[in-house]
Amino acid sequence: MKKIQWMPVIIMAGMLVACGKDDHLPDGGEGPGNGNTDTTYTTIASSGTIQLSEARSYMAAATAAGKMFFAGGNKTGGQASATIDVYTVETGAQSTLALSLPRERHTAAAAGNTVVFAGGNYDGTHASPIECYDAAGAKWLNPGSSFPRFLCAAAGLDNVVLIGGGFYGNGYYPRRVDIYNVTTQAWDSTQLSKGRAYVVAAAAGKKIVFAGGASNDPTVSDVADIYDIATKTWKTSKLSTGRADLVAVACGSQIFFAGGYSNTSNQYLDVIDIYDAATNSWSTAKLGVPRSHIAAASVGNFVLFAGGSTAAGPSDAVDVYNTKTKAWSTMKLSMVREGAAAAGLRNKILVAGGNGSAAGKSAEVFTLSK
């Protein structure tokens, strides 16, 4: 169980927080929280587990070129990891890559066939080098560095990846958002309306949304910063309630901001704020169990919210939403997991790693059927 105190000294002491793990590329593009959005499935079921190369929690996940990437995170002993577990969806083959430096409390996102790994902490240092992997060409690129930070968020859309928010130290929560164009390998920057860490991000339509988080303010944030990549302009909206340690995942034109923890009420939350990029409107739903540190992903018309932290400890709860029927259902993981990472692609969703019993070295596979 993790009850977060929103103070820089506590953050520096090593809070383990998932950072913007579930980003999305719409219209059939590849990214965690997405797979074949033009395909309608009728069922989703657990189809067993696979083993990761290394036990860890709070990884960053992304997908590109038919592969899922689960990168970095915290090893069992608390050290940062440089390992990337790679899962090829079509064949089920597993392999590994390595980051150039270990990262924890970092983020990942994909645009096209390029996966971007950014931010994080290693040996008490905030990571500034950006690492990019060309998943189609199976080669590393050299994009340079962005602003050093951790507890940040990233999302990819079309040919750009945005990396925003986070914490730098000495009470500094940057507003800066770095924009990386994977086609030209050029950098640009813009700003959030308010700097904050523990923020999450996801994309749908032509919009990328950074929401929630915490900073020097005594209460967690309800701010949702919405960036239009076509016009390169921002609009600001609000979540129904402020929170951090939430998760973001997109499906079709909708982005789901689920769960989290509020230091105002000292409660784990069950609220889901749903932003529709097509209509620029908001609605709400509820999780079956209030929790934070959830892993979330989507494939086709199904969105899955798995595990997390509750007042009683790590959770095995799974909430599933069918965007076609607008029906909610519940399932159970095979074991409790908090701080897991999730990715969805084609007809598979993987929920990988996390804290709780033997969760750290396994990934649960969910298969969707028509």
C-alpha positions as CSV (number, residue, x, y, z in Angstrom):
1,M,0.0,0.0,0.0
2,K,1.3,3.4,-0.8
3,K,-0.1,6.6,0.6
4,I,1.8,9.4,-1.0
5,Q,2.9,12.6,0.7
6,W,3.3,15.3,-1.9
7,M,6.6,16.8,-0.7
8,P,9.8,17.1,-2.7
9,V,11.9,15.5,0.1
10,I,9.7,12.5,0.1
11,I,9.9,12.2,-3.7
12,M,13.7,12.4,-3.5
13,A,13.7,9.6,-0.9
14,G,12.6,7.2,-3.7
15,M,8.8,7.0,-4.2
16,L,8.0,4.4,-6.8
17,V,5.5,5.8,-9.2
18,A,4.4,4.7,-12.6
19,C,4.9,7.5,-15.0
20,G,2.7,7.9,-18.1
21,K,3.0,4.1,-19.0
22,D,-0.1,3.9,-21.2
23,D,0.1,6.2,-24.2
24,H,-1.9,5.6,-27.5
25,L,-1.7,6.1,-31.2
26,P,-5.2,6.1,-32.6
27,D,-6.7,4.7,-35.8
28,G,-4.8,1.4,-35.7
29,G,-1.4,2.9,-34.9
30,E,0.7,1.1,-32.4
31,G,1.2,2.1,-28.8
32,P,0.3,0.9,-25.3
33,G,-3.4,1.2,-24.9
34,N,-4.0,0.5,-28.5
35,G,-4.4,-2.2,-31.1
36,N,-6.5,-2.4,-34.2
37,T,-9.2,0.1,-33.2
38,D,-11.1,-0.8,-36.3
39,T,-11.5,-4.4,-35.2
40,T,-14.5,-5.5,-33.0
41,Y,-13.9,-8.2,-30.5
42,T,-16.6,-10.1,-28.5
43,T,-14.6,-11.7,-25.7
44,I,-11.4,-11.2,-23.6
45,A,-9.9,-13.9,-21.4
46,S,-6.7,-14.6,-19.6
47,S,-4.6,-17.1,-21.6
48,G,-1.8,-17.7,-19.2
49,T,1.5,-16.1,-18.1
50,I,5.0,-15.7,-19.6
51,Q,8.2,-14.9,-17.8
52,L,10.2,-11.7,-18.0
53,S,14.0,-11.8,-18.1
54,E,14.2,-9.9,-14.8
55,A,11.8,-9.3,-12.0
56,R,10.8,-5.6,-11.6
57,S,8.0,-3.1,-11.1
58,Y,7.1,0.3,-12.4
59,M,8.4,-0.3,-15.9
60,A,7.6,1.9,-18.8
61,A,5.7,0.3,-21.8
62,A,5.4,1.1,-25.4
63,T,4.6,-0.8,-28.7
64,A,5.8,-0.4,-32.3
65,A,6.3,-2.6,-35.4
66,G,4.3,-5.5,-33.9
67,K,6.3,-5.6,-30.7
68,M,5.7,-4.7,-27.0
69,F,8.5,-3.1,-25.0
70,F,8.7,-3.2,-21.2
71,A,11.6,-1.1,-20.2
72,G,13.6,-0.3,-17.0
73,G,11.9,-0.1,-13.7
74,N,12.8,-1.2,-10.1
75,K,14.5,-4.5,-9.5
76,T,13.6,-6.5,-6.4
77,G,16.4,-4.9,-4.4
78,G,15.3,-1.4,-5.4
79,Q,17.9,-0.7,-8.0
80,A,17.1,0.8,-11.3
81,S,17.1,-1.5,-14.3
82,A,18.4,-1.1,-17.9
83,T,16.6,-4.1,-19.2
84,I,14.0,-4.0,-22.0
85,D,11.9,-7.1,-22.4
86,V,10.5,-7.4,-26.0
87,Y,7.5,-9.5,-26.9
88,T,6.6,-10.1,-30.6
89,V,2.8,-10.4,-30.7
90,E,2.5,-12.5,-33.9
91,T,4.9,-15.2,-32.9
92,G,5.0,-15.0,-29.1
93,A,8.8,-14.7,-29.3
94,Q,10.6,-13.0,-26.5
95,S,14.0,-11.1,-26.5
96,T,15.8,-8.4,-24.7
97,L,17.4,-5.1,-25.3
98,A,19.3,-2.7,-23.0
99,L,18.9,0.9,-22.3
100,S,22.2,2.8,-22.2
101,L,21.6,3.6,-18.5
102,P,19.3,2.2,-15.9
103,R,16.0,4.1,-15.4
104,E,13.2,4.1,-12.8
105,R,10.3,6.5,-12.5
106,H,10.7,7.1,-16.3
107,T,8.3,7.1,-19.3
108,A,8.0,5.7,-22.8
109,A,5.9,6.4,-25.8
110,A,5.9,5.5,-29.5
111,A,5.3,7.4,-32.7
112,G,5.3,5.4,-35.9
113,N,8.0,2.7,-35.6
114,T,10.1,4.7,-33.1
115,V,9.9,4.1,-29.4
116,V,11.1,6.9,-27.1
117,F,12.4,6.3,-23.6
118,A,12.7,9.5,-21.5
119,G,13.4,10.8,-18.0
120,G,13.8,8.8,-14.9
121,N,16.2,8.4,-12.1
122,Y,19.5,6.4,-11.8
123,D,21.9,6.5,-8.9
124,G,20.2,9.6,-7.6
125,T,20.7,11.4,-11.0
126,H,17.9,12.7,-13.2
127,A,18.2,11.3,-16.7
128,S,18.4,13.8,-19.5
129,P,19.5,11.6,-22.4
130,I,16.6,10.5,-24.6
131,E,16.9,6.9,-26.0
132,C,15.1,6.1,-29.3
133,Y,14.7,2.7,-30.8
134,D,13.7,2.1,-34.4
135,A,11.6,-1.1,-34.0
136,A,11.2,-1.7,-37.7
137,G,14.9,-1.3,-38.5
138,A,16.0,-2.9,-35.2
139,K,18.5,-0.1,-34.4
140,W,19.1,2.6,-31.9
141,L,18.9,6.2,-32.9
142,N,20.7,9.2,-31.4
143,P,18.1,12.0,-30.7
144,G,20.1,13.8,-28.1
145,S,18.9,15.0,-24.7
146,S,15.8,16.7,-23.2
147,F,15.2,18.4,-19.9
148,P,16.4,16.2,-17.0
149,R,13.5,15.0,-14.9
150,F,11.6,12.0,-13.5
151,L,8.0,11.3,-12.6
152,C,7.1,12.8,-16.0
153,A,4.8,11.6,-18.8
154,A,4.9,11.0,-22.5
155,A,2.5,10.3,-25.4
156,G,3.0,9.8,-29.1
157,L,0.7,10.8,-31.9
158,D,1.4,10.8,-35.7
159,N,5.1,11.6,-36.0
160,V,5.7,13.4,-32.7
161,V,6.3,12.4,-29.1
162,L,5.6,14.9,-26.3
163,I,7.4,14.6,-22.9
164,G,6.1,16.8,-20.2
165,G,6.0,17.6,-16.5
166,G,8.0,15.8,-13.9
167,F,10.2,16.7,-11.0
168,Y,13.8,18.1,-11.1
169,G,14.7,18.7,-7.5
170,N,14.9,21.6,-5.1
171,G,11.1,21.9,-5.3
172,Y,11.1,22.5,-9.1
173,Y,8.3,21.1,-11.1
174,P,8.9,22.1,-14.8
175,R,6.1,23.2,-17.0
176,R,8.3,22.4,-20.0
177,V,7.1,19.9,-22.7
178,D,9.7,18.7,-25.1
179,I,8.4,17.7,-28.6
180,Y,10.4,15.2,-30.6
181,N,9.6,14.7,-34.3
182,V,10.6,11.1,-35.1
183,T,10.6,11.8,-38.9
184,T,12.9,14.8,-38.9
185,Q,14.6,14.0,-35.5
186,A,14.1,17.7,-34.7
187,W,13.2,19.1,-31.3
188,D,10.7,21.8,-30.2
189,S,9.2,22.7,-26.9
190,T,6.0,24.1,-25.4
191,Q,4.6,24.4,-21.8
192,L,1.9,23.0,-19.6
193,S,-0.4,25.4,-17.8
194,K,1.1,24.3,-14.5
195,G,4.2,22.2,-13.7
196,R,3.6,19.0,-11.8
197,A,5.0,15.5,-11.3
198,Y,3.0,12.2,-11.1
199,V,1.2,13.5,-14.3
200,V,-0.1,11.0,-16.9
201,A,-0.6,11.5,-20.7
202,A,-2.4,9.8,-23.6
203,A,-3.5,10.7,-27.1
204,A,-6.6,10.4,-29.2
205,G,-7.8,12.0,-32.4
206,K,-5.4,15.0,-32.8
207,K,-5.2,15.7,-29.1
208,I,-2.6,14.8,-26.4
209,V,-3.8,15.2,-22.9
210,F,-1.6,15.6,-19.7
211,A,-3.7,15.2,-16.6
212,G,-3.6,15.1,-12.8
213,G,-0.4,15.1,-10.8
214,A,1.1,16.8,-7.8
215,S,3.5,19.7,-7.1
216,N,4.3,22.1,-4.2
217,D,0.6,22.8,-3.8
218,P,-1.0,21.3,-0.7
219,T,-3.6,19.4,-2.9
220,V,-3.2,17.1,-5.9
221,S,-4.0,18.6,-9.3
222,D,-7.3,18.3,-11.3
223,V,-5.8,20.1,-14.3
224,A,-6.1,18.5,-17.8
225,D,-3.9,20.2,-20.4
226,I,-5.0,19.4,-23.9
227,Y,-2.6,19.9,-26.8
228,D,-3.8,20.0,-30.4
229,I,-1.0,18.7,-32.6
230,A,-2.6,20.2,-35.8
231,T,-2.9,23.7,-34.5
232,K,0.0,23.5,-31.9
233,T,-2.3,25.1,-29.3
234,W,-3.3,24.3,-25.8
235,K,-6.6,24.3,-24.0
236,T,-7.1,23.6,-20.3
237,S,-9.9,21.5,-18.7
238,K,-10.4,19.8,-15.4
239,L,-10.8,16.3,-14.1
240,S,-13.8,15.6,-11.9
241,T,-11.5,15.4,-8.9
242,G,-7.8,16.1,-8.4
243,R,-5.5,13.1,-8.0
244,A,-2.1,11.6,-8.6
245,D,-0.9,8.0,-9.3
246,L,-3.7,7.7,-11.8
247,V,-3.4,5.9,-15.2
248,A,-4.3,7.1,-18.7
249,V,-5.2,4.9,-21.6
250,A,-6.9,5.7,-24.9
251,C,-9.3,3.7,-27.1
252,G,-10.6,5.2,-30.4
253,S,-11.5,8.8,-29.8
254,Q,-11.7,8.4,-26.0
255,I,-9.0,8.8,-23.2
256,F,-9.7,7.2,-19.8
257,F,-8.1,8.7,-16.7
258,A,-8.7,6.1,-14.0
259,G,-8.2,5.7,-10.3
260,G,-5.4,7.4,-8.3
261,Y,-4.9,8.7,-4.8
262,S,-6.0,12.0,-3.3
263,N,-4.0,13.5,-0.4
264,T,-7.0,15.8,0.2
265,S,-9.3,13.0,1.2
266,N,-6.5,10.5,2.0
267,Q,-8.4,8.0,-0.2
268,Y,-7.8,5.7,-3.1
269,L,-10.2,6.7,-5.8
270,D,-12.5,4.7,-8.1
271,V,-13.4,7.6,-10.5
272,I,-12.7,7.4,-14.2
273,D,-12.8,10.6,-16.2
274,I,-13.4,10.0,-19.9
275,Y,-12.4,12.6,-22.5
276,D,-13.8,12.3,-26.0
277,A,-11.4,14.0,-28.4
278,A,-14.0,13.9,-31.2
279,T,-16.7,15.8,-29.3
280,N,-14.4,17.6,-26.8
281,S,-16.6,16.4,-24.0
282,W,-16.2,14.7,-20.7
283,S,-18.1,11.9,-18.9
284,T,-17.3,9.7,-15.8
285,A,-17.5,6.1,-14.8
286,K,-16.3,4.1,-11.8
287,L,-13.8,1.2,-11.1
288,G,-15.1,-1.8,-9.3
289,V,-12.4,-1.3,-6.6
290,P,-10.8,2.1,-5.7
291,R,-7.1,1.9,-6.3
292,S,-4.0,3.7,-7.6
293,H,-0.9,2.5,-9.6
294,I,-3.1,0.6,-12.1
295,A,-1.9,-0.9,-15.3
296,A,-4.1,-0.1,-18.3
297,A,-4.2,-0.9,-22.0
298,S,-6.7,-1.4,-24.8
299,V,-7.1,-3.4,-28.0
300,G,-9.9,-3.0,-30.5
301,N,-13.1,-2.1,-28.5
302,F,-11.8,-3.4,-25.1
303,V,-10.1,-1.3,-22.4
304,L,-8.5,-3.1,-19.5
305,F,-7.6,-1.7,-16.0
306,A,-5.6,-4.2,-14.0
307,G,-4.2,-4.5,-10.5
308,G,-3.0,-1.5,-8.4
309,S,-2.7,-0.4,-4.8
310,T,-5.6,-0.4,-2.4
311,A,-6.0,0.3,1.3
312,A,-5.6,-3.4,1.8
313,G,-2.5,-3.8,-0.3
314,P,-1.8,-4.9,-3.9
315,S,-4.9,-5.8,-5.9
316,D,-5.8,-8.5,-8.4
317,A,-8.9,-6.6,-9.6
318,V,-9.5,-6.1,-13.3
319,D,-12.1,-3.8,-14.8
320,V,-13.0,-4.2,-18.5
321,Y,-14.9,-1.8,-20.7
322,N,-16.4,-2.6,-24.1
323,T,-16.6,0.6,-26.1
324,K,-19.0,-0.9,-28.6
325,T,-21.6,-2.2,-26.1
326,K,-20.7,0.4,-23.4
327,A,-20.8,-2.4,-20.9
328,W,-18.5,-2.9,-17.9
329,S,-17.4,-6.2,-16.5
330,T,-14.8,-7.5,-14.0
331,M,-12.1,-10.2,-13.9
332,K,-9.3,-11.2,-11.7
333,L,-5.5,-11.4,-12.3
334,S,-3.9,-14.7,-11.5
335,M,-2.0,-12.9,-8.8
336,V,-2.0,-9.5,-7.1
337,R,0.1,-6.7,-8.8
338,E,0.7,-3.1,-8.1
339,G,3.0,-0.9,-10.2
340,A,2.7,-3.3,-13.2
341,A,3.0,-2.1,-16.8
342,A,0.5,-2.9,-19.6
343,A,0.5,-2.8,-23.4
344,G,-2.1,-3.8,-26.0
345,L,-1.5,-4.8,-29.6
346,R,-3.4,-6.7,-32.2
347,N,-5.4,-9.2,-30.2
348,K,-3.2,-9.3,-27.0
349,I,-2.9,-7.3,-23.8
350,L,0.0,-8.0,-21.5
351,V,0.1,-7.0,-17.8
352,A,3.7,-7.3,-16.8
353,G,5.7,-7.2,-13.6
354,G,4.7,-5.3,-10.5
355,N,4.9,-5.8,-6.7
356,G,3.1,-8.6,-5.0
357,S,3.9,-12.3,-4.4
358,A,5.6,-13.6,-7.6
359,A,4.3,-10.9,-9.9
360,G,7.6,-9.2,-10.6
361,K,9.0,-11.7,-13.1
362,S,5.8,-12.7,-14.9
363,A,3.4,-11.1,-17.4
364,E,-0.2,-12.1,-17.7
365,V,-1.5,-12.5,-21.2
366,F,-5.0,-11.6,-22.2
367,T,-6.3,-12.7,-25.6
368,L,-9.3,-11.2,-27.4
369,S,-11.5,-13.1,-29.8
370,K,-14.1,-12.1,-32.4
